[in-house]
């Protein structure tokens, strides 16, 4: 529990740092998967709540999608 809380705290600090630089997609790509795994494991699995488990899975999936968008936006254009 303490390790996951530490990971959530460090992920939030990293996301805040990216958001202050204006890199909103990267901030979401960092924070959403961490939050999703936290909700999925500690609220969904420990409390046996399937709704919270699937909410965590959805948050993680959206976070990975946002990370892909951030990658596409920062990638240099392909030479033609």
MDAnalysis code that builds the backbone (N, CA, C; Angstrom):
import MDAnalysis as mda
import numpy as np

u = mda.Universe.empty(240, n_residues=80, atom_resindex=np.repeat(np.arange(80), 3), trajectory=True)
u.add_TopologyAttr("name", ["N", "CA", "C"] * 80)
u.add_TopologyAttr("resid", np.arange(1, 81))
u.add_TopologyAttr("resname", ["UNK", "UNK", "UNK", "UNK", "UNK", "UNK", "UNK", "UNK", "UNK", "UNK", "UNK", "UNK", "UNK", "UNK", "UNK", "UNK", "UNK", "UNK", "UNK", "UNK", "UNK", "UNK", "UNK", "UNK", "UNK", "UNK", "UNK", "UNK", "UNK", "UNK", "UNK", "UNK", "UNK", "UNK", "UNK", "UNK", "UNK", "UNK", "UNK", "UNK", "UNK", "UNK", "UNK", "UNK", "UNK", "UNK", "UNK", "UNK", "UNK", "UNK", "UNK", "UNK", "UNK", "UNK", "UNK", "UNK", "UNK", "UNK", "UNK", "UNK", "UNK", "UNK", "UNK", "UNK", "UNK", "UNK", "UNK", "UNK", "UNK", "UNK", "UNK", "UNK", "UNK", "UNK", "UNK", "UNK", "UNK", "UNK", "UNK", "UNK"])
u.atoms.positions = np.array([
    [0.828, -1.189, 0.000],
    [0.000, 0.000, 0.000],
    [0.875, 1.256, 0.000],
    [1.904, 1.250, 0.812],
    [2.775, 2.421, 0.889],
    [3.538, 2.628, -0.416],
    [3.940, 1.530, -1.046],
    [4.668, 1.640, -2.307],
    [3.783, 2.230, -3.405],
    [2.543, 1.786, -3.467],
    [1.636, 2.321, -4.488],
    [1.308, 3.791, -4.219],
    [1.191, 4.159, -2.954],
    [0.975, 5.565, -2.619],
    [2.169, 6.423, -3.019],
    [3.374, 5.894, -2.827],
    [4.585, 6.612, -3.227],
    [4.636, 6.774, -4.742],
    [4.290, 5.717, -5.470],
    [4.276, 5.795, -6.931],
    [3.243, 6.813, -7.396],
    [2.060, 6.827, -6.753],
    [1.026, 7.809, -7.099],
    [1.506, 9.229, -6.819],
    [2.180, 9.426, -5.708],
    [2.702, 10.745, -5.351],
    [3.771, 11.209, -6.330],
    [4.701, 10.328, -6.667],
    [5.758, 10.698, -7.616],
    [5.190, 10.932, -9.021],
    [4.205, 10.121, -9.421],
    [3.552, 10.337, -10.711],
    [2.817, 11.664, -10.763],
    [2.156, 12.019, -9.667],
    [1.460, 13.305, -9.607],
    [2.456, 14.461, -9.683],
    [3.579, 14.341, -9.000],
    [4.594, 15.400, -9.049],
    [5.153, 15.553, -10.461],
    [5.398, 14.437, -11.125],
    [5.908, 14.489, -12.493],
    [4.871, 15.081, -13.441],
    [3.604, 14.698, -13.258],
    [2.539, 15.234, -14.111],
    [2.363, 16.733, -13.891],
    [2.457, 17.186, -12.661],
    [2.348, 18.621, -12.379],
    [3.498, 19.368, -13.034],
    [4.687, 18.813, -12.990],
    [5.848, 19.436, -13.626],
    [5.628, 19.573, -15.142],
    [5.122, 18.521, -15.769],
    [4.849, 18.580, -17.212],
    [3.733, 19.560, -17.525],
    [2.699, 19.611, -16.677],
    [1.583, 20.533, -16.914],
    [2.030, 21.987, -16.798],
    [2.943, 22.266, -15.890],
    [3.454, 23.638, -15.760],
    [4.225, 24.070, -17.002],
    [4.813, 23.114, -17.699],
    [5.522, 23.412, -18.946],
    [4.570, 23.492, -20.135],
    [3.287, 23.208, -19.909],
    [2.312, 23.256, -20.992],
    [2.172, 21.950, -21.756],
    [2.764, 20.903, -21.273],
    [2.696, 19.599, -21.931],
    [1.559, 18.787, -21.315],
    [0.320, 19.172, -21.649],
    [-0.850, 18.591, -21.006],
    [-1.062, 17.132, -21.379],
    [-0.810, 16.773, -22.623],
    [-0.992, 15.379, -23.021],
    [0.018, 14.470, -22.317],
    [1.230, 14.937, -22.179],
    [2.241, 14.151, -21.481],
    [1.888, 14.014, -20.003],
    [1.364, 15.077, -19.419],
    [0.949, 15.015, -18.012],
    [-0.172, 14.000, -17.824],
    [-1.139, 14.004, -18.717],
    [-2.213, 13.012, -18.647],
    [-1.719, 11.612, -18.898],
    [-0.773, 11.480, -19.819],
    [-0.197, 10.182, -20.114],
    [0.608, 9.605, -18.964],
    [1.109, 10.466, -18.101],
    [1.834, 10.003, -16.920],
    [0.867, 9.648, -15.793],
    [-0.081, 10.530, -15.539],
    [-0.901, 10.400, -14.337],
    [-2.065, 9.416, -14.483],
    [-2.726, 9.388, -15.636],
    [-3.912, 8.541, -15.774],
    [-3.638, 7.048, -15.627],
    [-2.585, 6.488, -16.251],
    [-2.340, 5.057, -16.011],
    [-2.006, 4.730, -14.556],
    [-1.269, 5.607, -13.890],
    [-0.939, 5.366, -12.485],
    [-2.208, 5.414, -11.638],
    [-3.051, 6.400, -11.889],
    [-4.311, 6.497, -11.156],
    [-5.209, 5.306, -11.463],
    [-5.233, 4.880, -12.720],
    [-6.051, 3.739, -13.105],
    [-5.630, 2.458, -12.414],
    [-4.330, 2.221, -12.347],
    [-3.841, 1.015, -11.669],
    [-4.132, 1.095, -10.173],
    [-4.022, 2.277, -9.603],
    [-4.326, 2.456, -8.184],
    [-5.794, 2.151, -7.905],
    [-6.688, 2.695, -8.704],
    [-8.122, 2.426, -8.526],
    [-8.422, 0.951, -8.775],
    [-7.803, 0.395, -9.814],
    [-8.065, -0.988, -10.179],
    [-7.628, -1.951, -9.066],
    [-6.436, -1.782, -8.550],
    [-5.918, -2.732, -7.566],
    [-6.468, -2.514, -6.168],
    [-6.419, -1.286, -5.692],
    [-6.756, -1.075, -4.289],
    [-8.242, -0.883, -4.046],
    [-8.965, -0.273, -4.954],
    [-10.398, -0.114, -4.742],
    [-11.182, -1.264, -5.357],
    [-10.767, -1.735, -6.517],
    [-11.508, -2.786, -7.197],
    [-11.222, -4.174, -6.674],
    [-9.956, -4.529, -6.512],
    [-9.587, -5.888, -6.124],
    [-9.742, -6.094, -4.622],
    [-9.240, -5.150, -3.821],
    [-9.300, -5.328, -2.367],
    [-10.730, -5.255, -1.845],
    [-11.544, -4.390, -2.423],
    [-12.923, -4.251, -1.940],
    [-13.901, -5.099, -2.740],
    [-13.404, -5.872, -3.685],
    [-14.222, -6.765, -4.514],
    [-15.330, -5.998, -5.234],
    [-14.984, -4.864, -5.791],
    [-15.935, -4.038, -6.533],
    [-15.572, -4.105, -8.011],
    [-16.413, -4.750, -8.788],
    [-16.106, -4.879, -10.214],
    [-16.254, -3.546, -10.931],
    [-17.136, -2.667, -10.459],
    [-17.294, -1.353, -11.089],
    [-16.009, -0.542, -10.978],
    [-15.426, -0.506, -9.797],
    [-14.181, 0.251, -9.621],
    [-13.017, -0.406, -10.357],
    [-13.023, -1.740, -10.439],
    [-11.991, -2.432, -11.201],
    [-12.025, -1.992, -12.664],
    [-13.208, -2.002, -13.268],
    [-13.313, -1.629, -14.687],
    [-13.108, -0.135, -14.891],
    [-13.428, 0.687, -13.897],
    [-13.112, 2.112, -13.981],
    [-11.602, 2.305, -14.012],
    [-10.877, 1.548, -13.201],
    [-9.414, 1.622, -13.216],
    [-8.836, 1.171, -14.539],
    [-9.401, 0.110, -15.112],
    [-8.943, -0.359, -16.420],
    [-9.189, 0.723, -17.477],
    [-10.352, 1.363, -17.410],
    [-10.669, 2.423, -18.379],
    [-9.727, 3.614, -18.219],
    [-9.432, 4.006, -16.986],
    [-8.493, 5.123, -16.762],
    [-7.110, 4.794, -17.306],
    [-6.659, 3.566, -17.096],
    [-5.348, 3.174, -17.619],
    [-5.350, 3.177, -19.146],
    [-6.419, 2.684, -19.749],
    [-6.497, 2.658, -21.216],
    [-6.532, 4.070, -21.790],
    [-7.301, 4.957, -21.175],
    [-7.340, 6.353, -21.640],
    [-5.968, 6.997, -21.470],
    [-5.294, 6.691, -20.381],
    [-3.955, 7.237, -20.156],
    [-2.967, 6.807, -21.220],
    [-3.037, 5.546, -21.632],
    [-2.138, 5.088, -22.690],
    [-2.505, 5.717, -24.033],
    [-3.787, 5.975, -24.251],
    [-4.202, 6.679, -25.468],
    [-3.689, 8.113, -25.492],
    [-3.756, 8.770, -24.365],
    [-3.251, 10.141, -24.256],
    [-1.736, 10.160, -24.437],
    [-1.063, 9.148, -23.927],
    [0.387, 9.051, -24.135],
    [0.720, 8.902, -25.618],
    [-0.087, 8.144, -26.342],
    [0.114, 8.002, -27.779],
    [-0.114, 9.332, -28.501],
    [-1.130, 10.085, -28.085],
    [-1.380, 11.407, -28.672],
    [-0.195, 12.333, -28.398],
    [0.338, 12.292, -27.171],
    [1.500, 13.122, -26.841],
    [2.706, 12.741, -27.691],
    [2.877, 11.455, -27.941],
    [3.979, 11.000, -28.788],
    [3.806, 11.521, -30.215],
    [2.590, 11.432, -30.731],
    [2.343, 11.877, -32.105],
    [2.521, 13.384, -32.259],
    [2.181, 14.150, -31.207],
    [2.296, 15.611, -31.291],
    [3.736, 16.084, -31.197],
    [4.588, 15.351, -30.482],
    [5.967, 15.800, -30.293],
    [6.943, 15.158, -31.264],
    [6.488, 14.217, -32.064],
    [7.367, 13.542, -33.018],
    [7.695, 14.494, -34.175],
    [8.943, 14.538, -34.612],
    [9.269, 15.415, -35.724],
    [8.605, 14.908, -37.018],
    [8.269, 15.803, -37.918],
    [7.616, 15.380, -39.161],
    [8.527, 14.498, -40.010],
    [7.907, 13.594, -40.716],
    [8.643, 12.674, -41.578],
    [9.092, 13.421, -42.837],
    [10.337, 13.235, -43.292],
    [10.773, 13.869, -44.528],
    [10.047, 13.237, -45.717],
    [9.707, 14.057, -46.692],
    [8.948, 13.574, -47.851],
    [9.832, 13.331, -49.035],
])
